[in-house]
Amino acid sequence: MNWGETLQNLILTIVPVIVAFLINKYLKTEEEKAKFMARLKAGVQFADEAIYFVEDAFPDLSGVDKAKKAMEYFKLVMANAGFPVTEAEAEAKVRAAFQVSELKHIE
């Protein structure tokens, strides 16, 4: 039995498996990162859209009712985009969008 040849065959068998595993793990991580960034961008965009939509569509509602409508709208469009969110996430995004918007400065 030739140990050098056996070792070479073993290396030729194991190395491609290890490389394939690492490539698969790296691509999965990049895919998850891309999906996270897409969700984050959609959240910011849709939260802004929600507060302006509610301000325009329901001008007679009080601030609390407008916030509730904006959260409902935000949850709906996020779910339709493939990024369902919880009530707490919706509230946080809508509140943050309102804080940076020009709407809080309108009397």
N, C-alpha and C positions, 0 to 999 in steps of 0.2 A: 504494500500500500504506500502510495506516494503522498506524504503529508502536505507538501507544497501545492500539489494539484488539488487536493481535497480542500485546503484552505482557500485557494483561489476560486474554486467553484462555490464555496460557501459565501465568500465575499460577493461574488457576482450575483448570488441569489438574494442576499440580505440587503445590499446597498440600494438596489432599485425599490425595494419595499419601503425602506426608510425614507428615501427621497420622495416617493409617491405620498407617503404619510405626511411629510413636512409640507409639501406643495398643497395638498388638500387642506391641511390646517391653516396655512397662510391665506389661501383663497377664501376659505370660510370666514376668517377674521376680517379680511378686506370687504367681503360681501356684507357682513354684519355692520361694519363701520359705515359703509355706504348707505345701508338701510337706516341706520340711526341718524345719519346726517340728513337724509331725505325726510324722515319723520320730524326732525327738529325744524328744518326749513318750512315744511308744510304747516307745522304748529304755529310758527310766528306769522306766516302769511295769512292763515285762516283765522287766527285770533284778531289780527288787524281788520280783516274783512268782516268779521262778526260784529265788532263794535261799531264800525261805520254803517254796516247794513242795518243794524237795530236802531241806530240814531236816525237814519233816514226813513226807515219803514215804520217806526213806532215813536214819533216825536212826542206824543202825549203821555207816554209811560213815565213812571218815576224811575229814579236811578236804580233802585233794587230790582224792579221789574225788568228794566232794560238789561241789567247784568244777567238775570235769569234767562231772558230770551237770547242774549249773546252766547251764553254757555250752551244752551240747547242747540243753537245754530252751529256753534263750534264743534260740538260732539257729533252732530250729523255729518258735517262736511269731512271731518277727520275719518269717521267710519267709512264714508263713501270713498275716500281716498285710500282705504286699506290700513288706516292707523287708528283703531278704536282707542278711546281714552276714558279714564275714570272721571267721576264727578270732580274729584279734587284736582286732577290735572287740568280739566276744563276751566275750573274756577281760577287756578293759578295763572294760566295762560291769558285768560280774558282780563283779569285784573292787571297783569303786567302790561298787556297791550294798551289798556286804558291809561295807565300811568305814563306811558311814553307818547301817547297820542296828543293831538291838539284839541281834542274834545273836552278835556278837563279844564281848559282855559276859556271855553265858551260860556258866557253868562246867559 
